[in-house]
Each structure stands twice: as structure tokens, then as C-alpha cells.
Amino acid sequence: MSGPPGPGTDTGPGDDGLIIARSLEQPELFALLYDRYAPDIHRYAARRLGEQAADDITADTFLTAFRVRARYDTTRAAARPWLYGIAAHLIGKQRRKEVRGLRALARTGHDPVAAGWVDDTADRVADRAPLADALAALSAADRHVLLLVAWADLTYQDVAEALGIPVGTVRSRLNRARRKVRAALGADPAFVSDMAEVARP
């Protein structure tokens, strides 16, 4: 999935649908999407499962996307939500690993997987124990929605597209997840400031 685009190919911002459509005839064009989005997908996967797993999740996300690209709705100019949806599905298959890592971080203050989404200093890791516990306690569906908004910075509509659910379901899952996380973190300013994105109305 590498190589230069063909002559006359317009690859400016916002034309992911066009790139995917053209990649059906020129498969090498799909590499443009990898170059555009792989760093973001890798960063998101690393925060959820750790660096090592993120390599596999990123590779599998783009491999899957390449294989099913003929089914992509090319009227959607941005492929970012679609790619995050594939990544979320792959991460969901490892939900036990994610929860195990979060529980270990909550219990001991350190875990080589869960610690991937916090700063490296011991004090910072220990400070995230209540947050890790709160995230681990969420259902997989609620955790997906919450973290796609907070860590991937997707809009409600983007999350709906990514997960193939109505926007109303995104809102209800997000509200439920926020209530649970806020209740778990309480009013401790050390956590409220760190969860600003998650807790925004």
C-alpha cells in the first residue's frame, strides 16, 4: 500500500472519499490515507492498550479498511470516523486486556499497558488510579463513546458514524459514562482538570 499517486490525482484535504473511490482502480492511492491518519490511530490505540498493541491495532485497522474499502460511502469526505470505528472494533476484541490494565493501574499505581495513556512520572501515574478504576468500571460500549470523544476528539456525529449507532445513542451513552466518571472522581481538582474534555457538557 505504498507508492506515489497517479497523474492528475487531487489529494487535498477533505477528499478521502475520492481517494478511496480512486483506490479501487489504483490501490496504491490508499497509502495516502495511511499517511494522513495512522499517527492519530496509533496514538489512540496506545492510550487504550499500550504501545506494543498499538502497532498491531494500527496495522490491522488499515489492512481491514483496505480490504473493505469498496463498501465505503464515498459521499463521506472524511474517512477519519470510519477508521476510528474499525480501530474501536479491534480494540473491543481486546477489552479484557484493556480492563485488566486499567484495574492494575487503579490497584498498584503502575501497569505497563495502562500506563501508556498517562505521563511517565510515578506521581502522575498514581494520581490516575481513580480515573483508571472509573474507566474500567464502564461498559465497553460506554467506554468506546467516552474515549472516542475525549481522546480521539470526535464529534457526536463522528462517533455515530464510527460505531454505526444513532446520534441519540451516542448522547445517552456519553451522558451515562460522564455521570459515572464524575461520581467516581468526585470533586478532586487533580482529576477534574485532567478530565476537562471528558466532563465538558
C-alpha positions in Angstrom: 0.0 0.0 0.0 2.7 2.4 -0.9 3.7 4.4 -4.0 3.1 7.8 -5.4 -0.4 8.9 -6.6 -1.2 8.7 -10.2 -1.0 11.7 -12.6 -3.7 14.3 -12.1 -4.8 12.9 -8.7 -6.2 15.6 -6.4 -5.2 14.7 -2.9 -6.1 17.9 -1.0 -7.7 17.9 2.4 -11.3 16.6 2.7 -11.2 14.3 -0.2 -10.9 10.9 1.5 -14.0 9.6 -0.3 -12.4 10.5 -3.6 -9.1 8.8 -2.6 -11.0 5.6 -1.6 -13.0 5.6 -4.8 -9.9 6.0 -6.9 -8.0 3.4 -4.9 -10.4 0.7 -6.3 -8.6 1.2 -9.6 -5.3 2.4 -8.2 -4.7 0.6 -4.9 -1.5 2.4 -4.1 -3.5 5.6 -3.5 -4.8 4.1 -0.3 -1.4 4.8 1.2 -2.4 8.5 1.3 -5.0 7.7 4.0 -2.4 5.7 6.0 0.0 8.7 5.9 -2.8 11.1 6.8 -4.4 9.1 9.7 -2.0 6.4 11.0 -0.3 8.6 13.6 -3.7 9.5 15.2 -5.0 5.9 15.2 -1.7 4.7 16.7 -1.8 7.4 19.4 -5.4 6.5 20.3 -4.7 2.7 20.4 -1.6 3.3 22.5 -3.6 5.2 25.1 -6.1 2.3 25.3 -3.9 -0.8 25.0 -0.2 0.3 25.2 2.4 1.0 22.6 3.1 -2.6 21.6 -0.6 -3.4 20.9 -1.0 -0.1 19.2 1.4 -1.2 16.4 -0.8 -4.2 15.7 -4.1 -2.3 16.0 -2.9 0.4 13.6 -1.7 -2.1 11.0 -4.9 -4.2 11.3 -7.1 -1.1 11.1 -5.6 0.0 7.7 -5.5 -3.6 6.4 -9.2 -4.1 7.3 -10.1 -0.7 5.8 -8.2 -1.5 2.6 -10.0 -4.9 2.3 -13.5 -3.4 2.7 -12.9 0.0 1.0 -15.4 -0.9 -1.7 -18.2 -0.7 0.9 -17.1 2.8 2.0 -19.7 5.5 1.4 -17.6 7.8 -0.8 -20.1 10.7 -0.3 -18.5 11.0 3.2 -15.5 13.3 2.5 -13.7 12.4 5.8 -12.6 8.8 6.4 -11.4 9.6 9.9 -14.6 8.4 11.8 -14.7 5.2 9.7 -11.1 4.4 10.5 -11.6 5.1 14.3 -14.7 2.8 14.1 -12.5 0.0 12.7 -9.9 0.6 15.4 -12.5 0.7 18.2 -13.9 -2.6 17.0 -10.4 -4.2 17.0 -9.7 -2.7 20.5 -13.1 -4.1 21.6 -11.8 -7.5 20.9 -9.1 -6.9 23.5 -11.4 -5.4 26.1 -10.4 -7.9 28.7 -6.8 -6.7 28.3 -7.8 -3.1 28.5 -9.9 -3.6 31.6 -7.1 -5.7 33.2 -4.6 -3.0 32.6 -6.9 -0.3 34.0 -7.6 -2.4 37.1 -3.9 -3.0 37.6 -3.2 0.7 37.3 -6.0 1.5 39.8 -4.8 -1.1 42.2 -1.0 -0.7 42.1 -0.4 2.7 40.5 1.5 1.1 37.6 0.9 -1.1 34.7 3.0 -1.4 31.5 -0.1 -1.4 29.3 -2.5 1.1 31.1 0.4 3.4 31.9 0.7 4.2 28.2 -2.0 6.8 28.4 -0.6 8.8 31.3 2.6 10.7 32.0 5.6 8.6 33.0 6.3 10.1 36.4 5.3 7.9 39.3 3.2 10.7 41.0 1.3 11.2 37.8 0.6 7.5 37.3 -0.6 7.2 40.9 -2.8 10.2 40.5 -4.7 8.5 37.7 -5.7 5.4 39.8 -9.2 6.6 40.4 -9.7 7.5 36.8 -8.4 4.1 35.7 -10.8 2.5 38.1 -13.7 4.6 36.8 -12.9 3.8 33.1 -12.6 0.1 33.9 -16.0 0.1 35.5 -17.7 1.4 32.4 -19.3 -1.0 29.9 -17.3 -1.5 26.7 -19.9 0.4 24.7 -19.9 3.4 27.1 -16.1 3.4 27.3 -15.8 3.4 23.4 -18.1 6.5 23.2 -16.4 8.4 26.0 -12.9 7.8 24.8 -13.6 8.5 21.1 -14.9 11.9 22.2 -12.2 12.6 24.9 -9.1 11.1 23.3 -9.9 11.0 19.6 -11.7 14.3 19.7 -14.6 13.0 17.5 -17.9 14.9 17.3 -21.1 13.1 18.3 -21.9 12.7 14.6 -18.4 11.3 14.0 -18.8 8.8 16.8 -22.2 7.7 15.5 -20.6 7.1 12.1 -17.6 5.3 13.6 -19.7 2.9 15.7 -22.7 2.6 13.4 -25.2 3.9 16.0 -27.7 6.8 16.1 -26.5 10.2 17.5 -29.1 9.9 20.2 -27.4 6.7 21.4 -24.1 8.4 21.4 -25.5 11.2 23.6 -27.1 8.8 26.1 -24.0 6.6 26.4 -21.8 9.6 26.8 -24.0 11.2 29.4 -24.1 7.9 31.3 -20.4 7.5 31.1 -19.8 11.1 32.2 -22.0 10.7 35.2 -20.2 7.5 36.3 -16.7 9.0 35.8 -17.7 12.2 37.6 -19.2 10.3 40.5 -16.0 8.1 40.8 -13.7 11.1 40.6 -15.7 13.3 42.9 -14.7 17.0 43.2 -10.9 16.3 43.5 -9.4 19.2 41.4 -6.5 16.9 40.5 -8.9 14.8 38.4 -11.5 17.4 37.4 -8.8 19.4 35.5 -7.4 16.3 33.8 -10.9 15.2 32.8 -11.9 18.5 31.3 -12.5 17.1 27.9 -14.5 14.1 29.2 -16.6 16.2 31.6 -17.5 19.0 29.3 -21.3 19.4 28.9 
